[in-house]
């Protein structure tokens, strides 16, 4: 009798809970969908607006020619495109090995006070405004060598890359289950080979994603380049000379009073976006895993 | 000691040759092994011998130190951050005085959860130990992989799919792949830490059959939760409780006529 009564109480409550649960579920799902739409919307807004404003000024000349002097129309940004590639190259050459290895250290041997300190410092460093990285590179490289240079710009970008790469590498290496490390060691494989050939191989795609994010982030950096790489209206590929970059060009041209320059700034922005997308895409294709469908 | 005697037949011996044939050769021994995680002592003064070409089953309730004991036998205990005291001998030599990497090549291990490397093909999963240890030449590697897969009773199922991912196999196949991977580096002893506990009865039966075949060439120590399994596959059984070795004897004796009450209670299901 008592049991029946309990049952009936439960039964009465079911419809109320049922519809409320369904309603909350629906509302939350809708919120998530809207948020996703907004995220994609902003991205496509930027992308399409840039295409809209810049695509008509893109031509073969833009990629092959040098900037024209003030007053002449036309010309291109060949030096800035090459300059951006060189700057990313220097930044990656310095920043990626340090970042990746620091990340591996934190993940594999990071149970000590030193590692806690390193982790804390990288977190602080990743929050440092990019212009501060520029100032540091300025005082570390530009002042001692007494002139602006591509190398100084690369150092500034490397400073920005290191914390992102370190933390994503650490996270990705940590995600590799302990059982794979044990399996490797139990086969009599030395520790370092286990780390390189088994752990890193398993975490490889995640690490690459982190690297791409870091590269994409610094590729568009302007502030730290202003007083390190400076910018250059002439062709230069030497590392100890000031060098042009797309982002600094966009900055200079967008704030200029000439309409032709403003339009070229849009085109340069578009080229920068395309450059980064191509880089991501090609790295993804080269590093894709033949077994994973992700 | 006994190997020396066998190798030098002209040396006068105090033991008659019949005794030597009856007495099994001891492959591994633990002497007064204590194991710790931090300050917590997991194993208390454990001593046992593992005869060559026999299967030793270690049984006991959860948390009694079975896994820790086998992990002390190939120095994997220290990988998990543990410490130990006492002696572990392989062919009468202290493995803690030798290079851990070399020791693990001689004492292979199969884990509870099948763990083939996800980025490698079936072939590479078996070949990885050889390749990374520099033991392989281009010519012998295919041979070794085939032989190991055959020994692990997996060859017929995967011979046409060697380039597929190791994790595309079923759980039982994955575990046999892990056994093949262990066999490929030609160990002398194989430690198995509950190798069938994540598998269904059919896959379990295959693994048990495999253990029967493997003991002809290898010395095997198997940790198991499953007492029927211990009774089926092992020649010797050690019963561990609360980090102490309660009883160690021939499997037949442990399961039919144990000399200690605790063992009997555990085996008859009165506790644990």
HADDOCK unambig.tbl for C-alpha pairs under 7 A between the chains (distance, minus, plus):
assign (segid A and resid 179 and name CA) (segid B and resid 115 and name CA) 6.58 0.50 0.50
assign (segid A and resid 180 and name CA) (segid B and resid 115 and name CA) 6.48 0.50 0.50
assign (segid A and resid 180 and name CA) (segid B and resid 117 and name CA) 6.66 0.50 0.50
assign (segid A and resid 186 and name CA) (segid B and resid 104 and name CA) 5.48 0.50 0.50
assign (segid A and resid 186 and name CA) (segid B and resid 108 and name CA) 6.05 0.50 0.50
assign (segid A and resid 186 and name CA) (segid B and resid 109 and name CA) 5.83 0.50 0.50
assign (segid A and resid 187 and name CA) (segid B and resid 104 and name CA) 6.13 0.50 0.50
assign (segid A and resid 187 and name CA) (segid B and resid 105 and name CA) 5.68 0.50 0.50
assign (segid A and resid 187 and name CA) (segid B and resid 108 and name CA) 6.13 0.50 0.50
assign (segid A and resid 187 and name CA) (segid B and resid 129 and name CA) 5.80 0.50 0.50
assign (segid A and resid 187 and name CA) (segid B and resid 182 and name CA) 6.37 0.50 0.50
assign (segid A and resid 188 and name CA) (segid B and resid 101 and name CA) 4.75 0.50 0.50
assign (segid A and resid 188 and name CA) (segid B and resid 102 and name CA) 6.08 0.50 0.50
assign (segid A and resid 188 and name CA) (segid B and resid 104 and name CA) 4.56 0.50 0.50
assign (segid A and resid 188 and name CA) (segid B and resid 105 and name CA) 4.23 0.50 0.50
assign (segid A and resid 189 and name CA) (segid B and resid 101 and name CA) 6.44 0.50 0.50
assign (segid A and resid 189 and name CA) (segid B and resid 129 and name CA) 6.59 0.50 0.50
assign (segid A and resid 189 and name CA) (segid B and resid 132 and name CA) 6.29 0.50 0.50
assign (segid A and resid 189 and name CA) (segid B and resid 133 and name CA) 5.93 0.50 0.50
assign (segid A and resid 190 and name CA) (segid B and resid 101 and name CA) 5.87 0.50 0.50
assign (segid A and resid 193 and name CA) (segid B and resid 132 and name CA) 6.98 0.50 0.50
assign (segid A and resid 201 and name CA) (segid B and resid 119 and name CA) 6.91 0.50 0.50
assign (segid A and resid 202 and name CA) (segid B and resid 119 and name CA) 5.97 0.50 0.50
assign (segid A and resid 291 and name CA) (segid B and resid 119 and name CA) 6.72 0.50 0.50
assign (segid A and resid 291 and name CA) (segid B and resid 165 and name CA) 5.97 0.50 0.50
